[in-house]
Amino acid sequence: MTTSGLSDSFESQSKYTKIKAHQIRKKKSIFLIYNALFFGVVSVPIFTVGLFNWIIDPYDIFNTPNFVGINHEKIKKDNNDRLFKASDIIRIKPKIILVGSSRTKQGLDPKHPVFQNQQPVYNLAINGPNFYEVRRYIEHAVANQPDLKEIVLGIDFFMFNEHLANQPSFSEQRLEKKQLISSDVINALFSLDTFNISRMTMDASQQEPDLNNDYGDNGFMPNRNTNDGKTDWRFEQSINLYFTLHSDYQFSAQYWSDFERLVKLCQQKNIELIVFISPAHATDLESIRLTQQWTTFEHWKRKLVEFTPVWDFSGYNSITTESIAPTMSNYVDNSHYNPQIGNLILNRIFDYQTEQVPKDFGVLITTKNIEQHLTQIRSDRENWVNKHPAEVKLVEQIKAQLENATKLDTSRKN
């Protein structure tokens, strides 16, 4: 081949290469444009959902403003207390925490006068916890506030039941962190479930545009429907629930270990720990007795005082023996007391205006007086039974109905 021929061949090859390269670049450009359009189309609704959820903030974890008629009625906030309270602790870093179950959450007010000069105070109580969950949330508070001064802990018999597992909404990963974990942020911003709850929140807020039902930022969530004339109905439902909780009761070695670890943690950190037993209604104690757990219940109190003194507001006193009626002064149901009773609890514990507290409401029990105290409760029960036979009968009837339903369900399965 001549030199001229080789030159033409190389020139032709070079043109082909350039054309090919241009075609490749063109395809890449088209591909990039397509991807940009695709991700743009996809990201716009995702961003819109995220922005909407952030503005409405149905769980109150982003601290966005609440506007009456737009997002003030957080109807699903209470059901997500393990999420929003973990977030609040990170943000508020309280010096005093009130801890326990929904009884404490609905009953103890962080704005009680005894805390006037000790803010911030936060109600860290959560729905239906076992004692492991209680301990972990306290440790979360300690991790975010090393200068934690005081813990007021309301404890309940059911917390130490081996059969009470962690609630599904409990997440180990979100505790003892200094910021929201990524999975909680993603779920709260971009999930369709949260989007639907945001819509429900907005709808509920518009239905009650003049009623600001925002619970605020101190964790206190009192029941709003105490005077709806349905307290007696709620009593029956609650008694039925606690029969289920008490029927298979068995002490958990782990939960007792958690309690001991908490007491030691407070001693090591120089945190004042004040423990009290919640004042459930007398019918709750009767359900414990009818499930053959009374001896276990008494042993629970004996064991508690081996670790620390305990204020006992349970039993058969002038508060817990209020007669069941459609509207009641002290209770929402047989488990949850009203905030005014919570105020009496704090008055007694902190020796504040004790003239307002019934003399038989609240006894500090220790290893020295526990047996005398238990004997007194047994005697008080006999008096209550004689004065309230209809309520005793109600508890017995609910137990019989539950047993019959269980037998019927078993026979159907067989």
SVG drawing of the C-alpha trace seen along z (x, -y; Angstrom):
<svg xmlns="http://www.w3.org/2000/svg" viewBox="-74 -29 78 59">
<polyline fill="none" stroke="black" stroke-width="0.4" points="0.0,0.0 1.3,-3.5 1.9,-6.2 -1.1,-8.1 -3.3,-5.1 -2.1,-4.6 -2.9,-8.3 -6.4,-8.0 -7.0,-4.8 -5.8,-6.5 -7.9,-9.6 -10.9,-7.5 -10.4,-5.5 -10.0,-8.8 -13.2,-10.1 -15.0,-6.9 -13.6,-7.1 -14.7,-10.7 -18.2,-9.9 -18.4,-6.9 -17.2,-9.0 -19.7,-11.7 -22.5,-9.1 -21.4,-7.7 -21.4,-11.2 -24.8,-11.9 -26.2,-8.7 -24.6,-9.5 -26.1,-13.0 -29.5,-11.6 -29.1,-9.0 -28.1,-11.8 -31.1,-13.9 -33.4,-11.0 -32.1,-10.2 -32.3,-13.8 -35.9,-14.0 -36.7,-10.6 -35.2,-11.5 -36.7,-15.0 -40.2,-13.6 -39.7,-11.0 -38.0,-13.4 -40.6,-16.1 -43.4,-14.1 -41.0,-12.6 -39.8,-16.0 -43.4,-17.3 -44.4,-14.4 -41.3,-15.1 -42.0,-18.8 -45.7,-18.2 -44.8,-15.7 -42.2,-18.1 -44.6,-21.0 -47.5,-19.0 -45.1,-17.0 -47.7,-14.6 -45.5,-13.1 -44.0,-16.4 -40.4,-15.3 -39.1,-18.1 -40.2,-20.9 -42.0,-22.7 -44.6,-25.3 -48.1,-24.2 -50.9,-26.3 -54.5,-26.0 -56.6,-24.7 -53.6,-23.3 -51.6,-20.9 -52.4,-21.5 -54.5,-18.3 -51.8,-15.6 -54.2,-12.7 -51.5,-9.9 -48.9,-11.5 -49.9,-9.6 -49.6,-6.3 -46.0,-7.2 -44.7,-8.3 -41.6,-6.1 -40.6,-8.1 -41.4,-11.7 -40.3,-11.4 -36.9,-10.1 -36.7,-13.2 -37.9,-15.6 -35.2,-14.4 -32.5,-15.1 -33.8,-18.6 -35.0,-19.7 -32.4,-17.9 -34.5,-18.1 -33.0,-18.3 -35.9,-16.4 -37.9,-13.6 -41.2,-12.0 -41.2,-8.4 -43.6,-5.5 -46.5,-4.1 -49.5,-5.9 -50.8,-6.4 -47.9,-8.7 -48.1,-10.2 -51.7,-11.3 -51.4,-12.1 -48.2,-14.0 -47.8,-17.6 -44.2,-18.9 -45.6,-22.4 -46.7,-21.5 -45.6,-24.3 -43.0,-22.1 -41.0,-22.2 -41.4,-26.0 -37.8,-26.8 -36.4,-23.6 -37.3,-23.7 -36.9,-22.1 -39.0,-19.2 -40.2,-16.5 -42.8,-13.7 -41.0,-10.8 -43.7,-8.2 -44.7,-5.9 -47.6,-3.6 -47.6,-0.1 -43.8,0.4 -42.1,3.3 -39.3,2.3 -36.5,2.8 -38.1,0.1 -38.4,-2.2 -34.7,-1.8 -33.6,-2.4 -35.6,-5.6 -34.1,-6.8 -30.6,-6.0 -31.4,-7.9 -32.2,-10.9 -29.0,-10.5 -27.0,-10.3 -28.4,-13.6 -28.3,-15.4 -25.3,-14.3 -26.5,-16.8 -29.9,-15.1 -30.9,-15.9 -34.1,-14.0 -36.3,-11.1 -39.9,-10.7 -40.7,-7.1 -44.2,-5.7 -44.1,-1.9 -46.9,0.6 -47.2,4.3 -47.6,5.2 -44.1,3.8 -42.4,6.8 -44.4,9.4 -42.2,11.8 -44.8,12.1 -44.9,8.4 -42.5,8.0 -41.1,4.7 -43.8,2.9 -43.5,3.0 -42.8,-0.7 -39.8,-0.4 -36.4,-0.9 -33.1,-0.2 -31.3,-2.1 -32.9,-5.5 -31.8,-5.5 -28.7,-7.1 -28.2,-9.1 -27.6,-12.8 -29.7,-13.2 -32.6,-11.5 -31.5,-8.3 -31.7,-8.3 -34.4,-5.5 -36.7,-7.6 -36.1,-10.7 -36.8,-8.8 -39.9,-7.2 -41.2,-10.4 -40.6,-12.4 -41.1,-10.0 -43.3,-7.1 -46.8,-7.0 -48.1,-5.9 -46.8,-9.2 -48.3,-11.1 -51.7,-9.6 -51.4,-10.4 -50.4,-14.0 -53.6,-14.3 -55.6,-12.9 -53.9,-15.4 -54.7,-18.3 -58.4,-17.1 -58.7,-16.8 -57.2,-20.2 -59.7,-21.8 -62.6,-20.1 -61.7,-21.8 -60.2,-25.0 -60.7,-26.9 -59.5,-24.2 -55.8,-24.1 -55.2,-20.5 -51.4,-20.6 -50.1,-18.8 -47.0,-21.0 -43.4,-20.1 -43.2,-18.7 -44.5,-15.2 -47.6,-15.6 -50.6,-14.1 -53.8,-14.2 -56.9,-12.5 -59.2,-15.1 -62.5,-13.2 -62.9,-12.8 -66.4,-14.3 -68.0,-12.6 -70.3,-10.4 -68.7,-7.2 -66.3,-6.5 -68.2,-3.5 -68.0,-2.0 -64.2,-2.6 -64.0,-0.9 -65.4,2.3 -63.1,2.3 -60.1,1.6 -60.9,4.2 -61.2,6.8 -57.8,5.7 -56.1,6.1 -57.5,9.5 -55.6,10.5 -52.4,8.9 -52.7,10.5 -53.9,13.9 -50.5,15.3 -48.3,13.1 -44.8,14.3 -41.9,12.3 -39.2,11.5 -35.6,11.9 -34.5,9.5 -36.9,6.8 -35.9,7.1 -32.3,6.8 -33.2,3.7 -34.7,2.1 -31.6,2.9 -29.4,1.4 -31.5,-1.8 -31.1,-2.2 -27.4,-1.7 -27.1,-4.1 -28.8,-6.9 -26.5,-6.3 -23.5,-6.4 -24.6,-9.6 -25.9,-11.3 -29.4,-11.4 -32.3,-11.6 -34.6,-8.6 -38.2,-8.9 -40.3,-5.8 -44.0,-5.6 -46.7,-2.9 -49.5,-4.3 -52.9,-4.6 -55.0,-2.3 -58.6,-2.0 -59.6,0.6 -61.2,2.7 -57.8,3.2 -56.6,4.7 -59.6,6.9 -58.7,8.2 -55.3,9.1 -56.9,11.0 -59.3,12.9 -56.5,14.1 -54.8,15.6 -51.9,13.1 -52.5,11.3 -49.6,13.1 -47.3,12.2 -48.5,8.6 -47.6,8.4 -44.2,10.0 -43.6,7.4 -43.9,4.7 -41.7,6.5 -39.0,6.9 -39.2,3.3 -38.4,1.9 -35.3,4.1 -33.8,1.7 -35.2,-1.6 -38.0,-3.2 -41.2,-3.5 -44.3,-5.7 -47.4,-3.5 -50.5,-5.2 -52.3,-2.0 -54.6,-0.1 -58.1,-1.0 -58.0,-4.6 -60.3,-7.6 -59.0,-8.2 -58.9,-4.7 -62.3,-3.6 -64.3,-6.3 -67.6,-4.8 -67.8,-3.9 -70.1,-6.3 -70.6,-7.7 -68.6,-10.8 -66.0,-10.6 -63.7,-13.0 -60.6,-10.9 -60.4,-8.4 -60.7,-8.1 -60.9,-4.3 -59.9,-1.8 -56.2,-2.3 -55.7,-6.0 -56.1,-8.7 -56.8,-12.4 -54.2,-15.2 -55.7,-16.5 -54.8,-13.2 -51.4,-13.4 -51.1,-16.8 -51.9,-15.2 -49.2,-12.5 -46.6,-15.3 -47.9,-17.2 -47.4,-14.2 -44.0,-13.2 -42.6,-16.8 -44.4,-17.8 -46.2,-20.6 -49.6,-21.8 -50.2,-18.4 -53.4,-19.7 -55.0,-19.2 -54.0,-15.5 -56.2,-12.9 -54.4,-11.5 -54.8,-7.9 -53.3,-8.7 -49.7,-7.9 -47.5,-5.9 -43.7,-5.7 -42.9,-2.0 -39.5,-0.5 -38.2,2.8 -39.2,1.7 -42.9,1.1 -43.8,3.2 -45.5,6.0 -47.6,3.7 -48.5,1.8 -49.6,5.0 -51.7,6.1 -53.5,2.7 -54.3,3.0 -55.9,6.4 -58.0,4.9 -58.9,2.0 -60.0,4.3 -62.5,6.0 -64.1,2.7 -64.2,1.8 -65.9,5.2 -68.6,4.5 -69.3,1.0 -69.0,1.7 -70.6,5.1 -71.8,4.0 -68.2,3.2 -66.9,6.5 -69.7,8.2 -68.9,6.3 -65.3,7.5 -66.4,11.1 -68.9,10.8 -66.2,9.5 -63.9,12.3 -66.7,14.9 -67.4,13.4 -63.8,13.5 -63.4,17.2 -66.6,18.1 -65.3,16.4 -62.0,18.2 -63.7,21.6 -65.9,20.9 -62.9,19.9 -61.1,23.1 -64.0,25.3 -64.3,23.8 -60.6,24.4 -61.0,28.0"/>
</svg>
